[in-house]
Amino acid sequence: MIHRVKKANDMHQGKWNGLGGKMEPGETPEECAIREIREESGLIVLRPDLRGILTFPGFSNDEDWYVFVFVVTEFSGDLIDSAEGRLEWIEDGKIPALNLWEGDRTFLKWLESDDGFFSGKFVYKNGALINHDVVFH
């Protein structure tokens, strides 16, 4: 996890997030995840496992965000000092107690379920979760 405490004017300031970022032109979601994790953590990911897609309508500057949610179990390398925030290994059971976006506690449970691939939507207004829904495939 990354504790977003280093960048000025960061909309995630003070929150804990998984690693990731914006796709570059021509990238697949897997290529983006591998690149972003390497850039933010120094770790080299092998075979990221796509578990779901999240939609955040109007999340930032009235832009919709689309998030591909991966689980990574195979990687190599050593953690770096990230410009994005402070990196820390957190036990799964302790993650819900962190300062997360409210909806993160919900979708993280979906990763542990046997319901299959998910497509979820989280609607926030002024930083507060208004509602959410999900479809499992």
Z-matrix of the N, CA and C atoms (Angstrom, degrees):
N
C 1 1.458
C 2 1.529 1 107.92
N 3 1.321 2 113.72 1 157.18
C 4 1.456 3 119.16 2 177.65
C 5 1.522 4 108.84 3 -123.20
N 6 1.319 5 116.24 4 129.30
C 7 1.457 6 122.64 5 177.48
C 8 1.519 7 106.76 6 -93.80
N 9 1.317 8 116.62 7 112.94
C 10 1.461 9 122.39 8 -172.15
C 11 1.524 10 110.06 9 -79.93
N 12 1.328 11 115.69 10 87.78
C 13 1.465 12 120.64 11 -176.20
C 14 1.535 13 112.98 12 -130.95
N 15 1.332 14 118.34 13 8.22
C 16 1.465 15 119.84 14 -173.01
C 17 1.524 16 115.43 15 -107.66
N 18 1.318 17 118.57 16 -30.61
C 19 1.462 18 120.89 17 -172.56
C 20 1.528 19 111.68 18 -93.25
N 21 1.319 20 116.30 19 138.24
C 22 1.466 21 121.01 20 174.74
C 23 1.525 22 109.78 21 -71.17
N 24 1.306 23 116.75 22 147.19
C 25 1.470 24 123.04 23 176.75
C 26 1.524 25 112.80 24 55.99
N 27 1.310 26 117.05 25 38.16
C 28 1.462 27 122.75 26 179.65
C 29 1.522 28 108.91 27 -89.45
N 30 1.330 29 117.87 28 120.50
C 31 1.461 30 120.07 29 179.99
C 32 1.530 31 111.86 30 -63.54
N 33 1.324 32 116.92 31 -17.02
C 34 1.466 33 121.88 32 178.22
C 35 1.536 34 111.76 33 -97.98
N 36 1.334 35 117.82 34 11.15
C 37 1.464 36 122.38 35 -174.69
C 38 1.535 37 111.61 36 -48.34
N 39 1.333 38 115.42 37 125.14
C 40 1.456 39 122.04 38 177.73
C 41 1.512 40 115.00 39 84.40
N 42 1.313 41 117.75 40 -10.34
C 43 1.470 42 121.95 41 -179.36
C 44 1.523 43 110.51 42 -87.78
N 45 1.318 44 115.12 43 156.80
C 46 1.459 45 122.95 44 170.59
C 47 1.519 46 107.38 45 -99.61
N 48 1.323 47 116.85 46 133.35
C 49 1.462 48 122.35 47 179.95
C 50 1.519 49 109.71 48 -133.28
N 51 1.322 50 114.62 49 159.87
C 52 1.446 51 119.42 50 164.42
C 53 1.517 52 107.40 51 -74.96
N 54 1.299 53 116.81 52 172.37
C 55 1.463 54 120.84 53 -178.28
C 56 1.521 55 109.95 54 -85.25
N 57 1.319 56 116.33 55 148.64
C 58 1.456 57 120.45 56 177.75
C 59 1.508 58 111.01 57 160.78
N 60 1.322 59 115.22 58 -176.00
C 61 1.451 60 119.57 59 -179.68
C 62 1.506 61 111.54 60 175.95
N 63 1.296 62 115.35 61 -165.73
C 64 1.463 63 121.44 62 -174.90
C 65 1.518 64 111.54 63 -79.55
N 66 1.339 65 113.80 64 142.23
C 67 1.461 66 120.28 65 176.99
C 68 1.523 67 109.93 66 -71.82
N 69 1.318 68 115.37 67 144.42
C 70 1.458 69 121.57 68 173.45
C 71 1.525 70 108.62 69 -94.32
N 72 1.330 71 117.28 70 155.35
C 73 1.464 72 119.91 71 179.84
C 74 1.533 73 111.21 72 -51.90
N 75 1.329 74 115.54 73 133.40
C 76 1.457 75 121.78 74 176.88
C 77 1.514 76 115.14 75 85.68
N 78 1.338 77 118.48 76 -7.34
C 79 1.466 78 120.96 77 -178.52
C 80 1.524 79 111.60 78 -81.77
N 81 1.311 80 115.26 79 145.59
C 82 1.455 81 120.88 80 166.84
C 83 1.529 82 107.48 81 -83.43
N 84 1.329 83 118.73 82 162.90
C 85 1.466 84 119.44 83 175.31
C 86 1.534 85 112.20 84 -56.93
N 87 1.334 86 117.51 85 -38.03
C 88 1.465 87 120.83 86 179.30
C 89 1.521 88 111.25 87 -65.56
N 90 1.331 89 117.20 88 -44.43
C 91 1.466 90 120.79 89 178.13
C 92 1.522 91 110.86 90 -61.62
N 93 1.313 92 116.90 91 -39.80
C 94 1.460 93 120.82 92 178.51
C 95 1.520 94 110.65 93 -63.95
N 96 1.334 95 117.32 94 -46.95
C 97 1.469 96 120.64 95 -179.89
C 98 1.527 97 110.51 96 -59.44
N 99 1.308 98 116.89 97 -45.76
C 100 1.469 99 121.10 98 -179.53
C 101 1.531 100 110.38 99 -61.34
N 102 1.343 101 117.11 100 -46.16
C 103 1.466 102 121.41 101 -179.26
C 104 1.520 103 111.18 102 -65.09
N 105 1.331 104 117.33 103 -49.07
C 106 1.464 105 120.76 104 -176.75
C 107 1.529 106 111.58 105 -62.96
N 108 1.319 107 117.22 106 -41.34
C 109 1.465 108 119.79 107 179.14
C 110 1.525 109 110.08 108 -64.68
N 111 1.332 110 117.01 109 -41.08
C 112 1.470 111 120.17 110 177.32
C 113 1.529 112 111.00 111 -62.80
N 114 1.354 113 116.82 112 -46.38
C 115 1.465 114 120.44 113 -178.79
C 116 1.529 115 112.19 114 -64.28
N 117 1.327 116 117.12 115 -40.69
C 118 1.463 117 120.75 116 -174.51
C 119 1.524 118 113.72 117 -84.76
N 120 1.343 119 117.19 118 -25.28
C 121 1.471 120 118.76 119 -173.07
C 122 1.520 121 114.79 120 -125.98
N 123 1.333 122 117.75 121 -19.48
C 124 1.460 123 120.84 122 -174.08
C 125 1.519 124 113.11 123 86.53
N 126 1.343 125 117.54 124 -5.40
C 127 1.461 126 120.83 125 -178.02
C 128 1.527 127 111.02 126 -85.17
N 129 1.320 128 116.03 127 143.08
C 130 1.463 129 122.66 128 178.46
C 131 1.516 130 107.69 129 -103.71
N 132 1.329 131 115.63 130 115.04
C 133 1.465 132 122.80 131 -174.55
C 134 1.517 133 110.64 132 -90.23
N 135 1.325 134 115.61 133 138.49
C 136 1.461 135 123.20 134 171.46
C 137 1.521 136 108.67 135 -113.88
N 138 1.285 137 117.62 136 132.70
C 139 1.463 138 124.59 137 173.63
C 140 1.534 139 115.10 138 48.01
N 141 1.332 140 118.46 139 65.90
C 142 1.462 141 119.26 140 173.78
C 143 1.530 142 109.67 141 -62.81
N 144 1.326 143 116.41 142 139.74
C 145 1.467 144 122.93 143 -175.12
C 146 1.530 145 109.12 144 -103.15
N 147 1.342 146 117.14 145 109.10
C 148 1.459 147 121.93 146 -179.19
C 149 1.524 148 109.77 147 -72.46
N 150 1.328 149 116.88 148 119.86
C 151 1.464 150 122.79 149 -177.09
C 152 1.516 151 113.90 150 -108.57
N 153 1.355 152 116.72 151 -22.82
C 154 1.454 153 117.74 152 -178.40
C 155 1.509 154 112.74 153 -175.72
N 156 1.323 155 114.06 154 173.35
C 157 1.457 156 122.87 155 177.61
C 158 1.521 157 107.42 156 -128.43
N 159 1.332 158 115.92 157 135.86
C 160 1.459 159 121.72 158 177.32
C 161 1.517 160 109.61 159 -119.06
N 162 1.319 161 115.88 160 142.39
C 163 1.453 162 122.78 161 176.51
C 164 1.523 163 108.17 162 -117.95
N 165 1.333 164 115.82 163 133.45
C 166 1.459 165 122.53 164 178.56
C 167 1.528 166 108.03 165 -124.58
N 168 1.345 167 118.32 166 88.69
C 169 1.471 168 120.24 167 -177.59
C 170 1.533 169 111.74 168 -63.68
N 171 1.334 170 115.59 169 132.13
C 172 1.460 171 121.72 170 176.38
C 173 1.515 172 114.61 171 56.43
N 174 1.324 173 117.65 172 32.51
C 175 1.464 174 121.08 173 -171.69
C 176 1.521 175 113.57 174 -66.86
N 177 1.323 176 116.73 175 -40.39
C 178 1.465 177 120.02 176 -177.56
C 179 1.522 178 109.25 177 -139.04
N 180 1.328 179 116.09 178 122.87
C 181 1.473 180 121.26 179 -178.80
C 182 1.521 181 111.46 180 52.23
N 183 1.317 182 116.33 181 40.29
C 184 1.473 183 123.84 182 -178.80
C 185 1.523 184 113.27 183 60.76
N 186 1.327 185 117.49 184 18.17
C 187 1.460 186 121.75 185 175.45
C 188 1.519 187 109.32 186 -92.81
N 189 1.330 188 115.34 187 138.81
C 190 1.465 189 119.93 188 172.55
C 191 1.520 190 108.47 189 -79.10
N 192 1.320 191 116.56 190 137.95
C 193 1.464 192 121.82 191 174.71
C 194 1.509 193 108.57 192 -109.42
N 195 1.339 194 116.21 193 138.30
C 196 1.460 195 123.34 194 175.42
C 197 1.524 196 107.01 195 -119.44
N 198 1.312 197 115.73 196 125.15
C 199 1.457 198 121.53 197 -173.56
C 200 1.529 199 109.29 198 -120.49
N 201 1.319 200 116.03 199 127.49
C 202 1.456 201 122.63 200 174.02
C 203 1.521 202 106.65 201 -95.43
N 204 1.327 203 116.57 202 122.89
C 205 1.465 204 121.11 203 -174.94
C 206 1.527 205 109.14 204 -100.78
N 207 1.326 206 115.66 205 118.28
C 208 1.459 207 122.65 206 -179.85
C 209 1.520 208 110.12 207 -114.43
N 210 1.322 209 115.07 208 153.02
C 211 1.462 210 122.43 209 167.64
C 212 1.518 211 106.26 210 -113.76
N 213 1.313 212 115.79 211 134.30
C 214 1.465 213 121.40 212 -178.96
C 215 1.519 214 108.76 213 -119.76
N 216 1.324 215 115.79 214 124.72
C 217 1.466 216 120.05 215 177.18
C 218 1.521 217 111.98 216 -120.57
N 219 1.337 218 116.99 217 -13.19
C 220 1.460 219 121.07 218 -179.45
C 221 1.532 220 109.65 219 -118.84
N 222 1.333 221 115.86 220 120.41
C 223 1.455 222 120.29 221 -179.96
C 224 1.516 223 108.86 222 -159.78
N 225 1.332 224 114.92 223 166.17
C 226 1.455 225 121.00 224 174.89
C 227 1.522 226 107.85 225 -139.92
N 228 1.334 227 115.38 226 170.53
C 229 1.457 228 120.67 227 178.29
C 230 1.510 229 112.50 228 104.85
N 231 1.312 230 114.40 229 -179.27
C 232 1.459 231 122.47 230 -179.13
C 233 1.521 232 109.69 231 -123.72
N 234 1.326 233 116.29 232 145.85
C 235 1.458 234 120.91 233 178.52
C 236 1.524 235 110.96 234 -61.95
N 237 1.323 236 115.04 235 143.00
C 238 1.458 237 122.41 236 177.36
C 239 1.531 238 109.21 237 -107.16
N 240 1.309 239 116.38 238 174.80
C 241 1.456 240 122.19 239 171.23
C 242 1.529 241 106.57 240 -84.16
N 243 1.311 242 117.39 241 105.04
C 244 1.458 243 121.67 242 -173.33
C 245 1.523 244 112.06 243 -82.59
N 246 1.323 245 116.02 244 138.92
C 247 1.465 246 121.64 245 175.11
C 248 1.526 247 111.14 246 -72.82
N 249 1.338 248 117.12 247 -17.75
C 250 1.468 249 121.90 248 -177.38
C 251 1.522 250 112.70 249 -78.73
N 252 1.334 251 116.94 250 -29.52
C 253 1.462 252 120.25 251 -176.77
C 254 1.520 253 110.26 252 168.25
N 255 1.319 254 115.17 253 -167.53
C 256 1.461 255 121.56 254 -179.18
C 257 1.532 256 109.15 255 -94.94
N 258 1.333 257 115.90 256 121.10
C 259 1.463 258 122.06 257 -179.54
C 260 1.528 259 110.01 258 -85.44
N 261 1.329 260 114.90 259 142.36
C 262 1.456 261 119.31 260 177.49
C 263 1.529 262 109.64 261 -156.29
N 264 1.338 263 115.55 262 138.13
C 265 1.459 264 120.50 263 172.71
C 266 1.527 265 107.27 264 -77.16
N 267 1.324 266 117.64 265 124.86
C 268 1.468 267 122.70 266 -179.13
C 269 1.526 268 108.28 267 -121.31
N 270 1.328 269 116.63 268 131.24
C 271 1.464 270 120.06 269 175.33
C 272 1.526 271 109.04 270 -62.40
N 273 1.344 272 116.35 271 140.48
C 274 1.465 273 120.89 272 -176.46
C 275 1.526 274 112.57 273 -50.32
N 276 1.323 275 117.13 274 -44.71
C 277 1.456 276 120.99 275 -176.54
C 278 1.517 277 114.39 276 -66.46
N 279 1.326 278 117.60 277 -17.25
C 280 1.466 279 121.58 278 -179.15
C 281 1.531 280 112.79 279 -95.37
N 282 1.320 281 117.42 280 -11.29
C 283 1.467 282 120.86 281 -176.90
C 284 1.533 283 112.48 282 -61.27
N 285 1.344 284 120.00 283 -43.63
C 286 1.476 285 118.51 284 -178.40
C 287 1.533 286 114.69 285 -59.94
N 288 1.312 287 118.92 286 -21.63
C 289 1.463 288 121.96 287 -179.74
C 290 1.526 289 112.46 288 -81.57
N 291 1.336 290 117.99 289 -9.66
C 292 1.460 291 121.77 290 -179.55
C 293 1.525 292 110.92 291 -75.34
N 294 1.321 293 116.46 292 166.24
C 295 1.462 294 121.98 293 174.85
C 296 1.532 295 108.21 294 -77.79
N 297 1.334 296 115.97 295 89.61
C 298 1.461 297 123.87 296 -178.13
C 299 1.527 298 109.56 297 -107.54
N 300 1.333 299 115.53 298 163.09
C 301 1.456 300 118.65 299 164.06
C 302 1.518 301 106.30 300 -61.60
N 303 1.319 302 117.77 301 141.13
C 304 1.461 303 122.03 302 -173.46
C 305 1.531 304 112.67 303 -54.63
N 306 1.311 305 118.00 304 -42.44
C 307 1.456 306 121.37 305 -178.43
C 308 1.521 307 114.13 306 -67.55
N 309 1.338 308 117.15 307 -21.96
C 310 1.464 309 120.23 308 -179.41
C 311 1.521 310 111.38 309 -60.73
N 312 1.329 311 117.62 310 -37.77
C 313 1.468 312 120.41 311 178.93
C 314 1.521 313 110.85 312 -61.22
N 315 1.314 314 116.45 313 -31.39
C 316 1.468 315 120.91 314 179.40
C 317 1.516 316 111.38 315 -74.00
N 318 1.343 317 117.70 316 -54.45
C 319 1.468 318 117.97 317 -174.51
C 320 1.517 319 112.40 318 -71.21
N 321 1.335 320 118.95 319 -25.96
C 322 1.467 321 119.51 320 176.89
C 323 1.527 322 111.37 321 -62.48
N 324 1.319 323 117.94 322 -31.88
C 325 1.473 324 121.53 323 175.92
C 326 1.529 325 110.73 324 -65.22
N 327 1.325 326 116.50 325 -32.77
C 328 1.459 327 120.01 326 -179.76
C 329 1.522 328 111.43 327 -64.81
N 330 1.324 329 117.12 328 -28.27
C 331 1.465 330 120.73 329 178.81
C 332 1.527 331 111.25 330 -67.22
N 333 1.301 332 117.03 331 -26.06
C 334 1.460 333 121.85 332 -178.30
C 335 1.519 334 112.85 333 -91.82
N 336 1.332 335 117.84 334 -11.06
C 337 1.461 336 120.90 335 -176.10
C 338 1.533 337 110.96 336 -83.65
N 339 1.296 338 114.98 337 165.50
C 340 1.470 339 121.71 338 176.72
C 341 1.526 340 111.48 339 -99.37
N 342 1.332 341 116.71 340 16.99
C 343 1.461 342 121.21 341 -175.57
C 344 1.518 343 113.32 342 -77.22
N 345 1.323 344 118.52 343 -10.11
C 346 1.453 345 122.27 344 176.76
C 347 1.512 346 113.66 345 96.55
N 348 1.329 347 114.63 346 -163.40
C 349 1.457 348 122.89 347 -178.95
C 350 1.528 349 109.57 348 -62.60
N 351 1.331 350 117.36 349 139.51
C 352 1.463 351 119.73 350 -178.20
C 353 1.523 352 112.23 351 -121.76
N 354 1.325 353 113.79 352 151.92
C 355 1.459 354 122.84 353 171.59
C 356 1.519 355 105.48 354 -128.86
N 357 1.338 356 116.16 355 111.62
C 358 1.455 357 120.11 356 -175.45
C 359 1.507 358 111.88 357 -120.42
N 360 1.331 359 114.76 358 156.68
C 361 1.463 360 121.15 359 176.07
C 362 1.521 361 108.11 360 -129.71
N 363 1.339 362 115.38 361 130.72
C 364 1.455 363 122.46 362 178.19
C 365 1.519 364 108.20 363 -123.03
N 366 1.324 365 116.28 364 124.59
C 367 1.456 366 121.27 365 -179.75
C 368 1.528 367 108.51 366 -108.74
N 369 1.329 368 115.09 367 120.22
C 370 1.459 369 122.34 368 178.31
C 371 1.528 370 108.96 369 -112.78
N 372 1.335 371 115.22 370 148.36
C 373 1.468 372 120.65 371 172.07
C 374 1.519 373 106.79 372 -136.82
N 375 1.333 374 115.94 373 123.43
C 376 1.469 375 121.84 374 -178.17
C 377 1.527 376 111.71 375 52.54
N 378 1.320 377 116.45 376 40.56
C 379 1.455 378 121.57 377 176.53
C 380 1.517 379 115.41 378 81.93
N 381 1.334 380 118.16 379 -2.57
C 382 1.470 381 121.46 380 -179.68
C 383 1.527 382 110.17 381 -107.59
N 384 1.319 383 116.17 382 138.69
C 385 1.458 384 121.25 383 178.14
C 386 1.526 385 109.43 384 -71.21
N 387 1.332 386 116.15 385 124.02
C 388 1.466 387 121.98 386 -179.73
C 389 1.523 388 110.13 387 -93.44
N 390 1.332 389 116.79 388 -48.20
C 391 1.469 390 120.79 389 176.12
C 392 1.519 391 109.72 390 -163.51
N 393 1.318 392 114.55 391 170.28
C 394 1.454 393 120.58 392 176.84
C 395 1.528 394 109.52 393 -154.67
N 396 1.319 395 115.40 394 159.68
C 397 1.466 396 120.53 395 170.84
C 398 1.521 397 108.55 396 -151.45
N 399 1.328 398 114.83 397 168.01
C 400 1.465 399 119.87 398 -176.39
C 401 1.520 400 109.60 399 -150.06
N 402 1.320 401 114.63 400 150.29
C 403 1.457 402 123.13 401 171.01
C 404 1.528 403 105.92 402 -125.26
N 405 1.333 404 116.05 403 131.22
C 406 1.463 405 120.85 404 175.77
C 407 1.525 406 108.27 405 -102.77
N 408 1.328 407 115.78 406 142.95
C 409 1.477 408 121.54 407 -179.21
C 410 1.505 409 109.77 408 -116.50
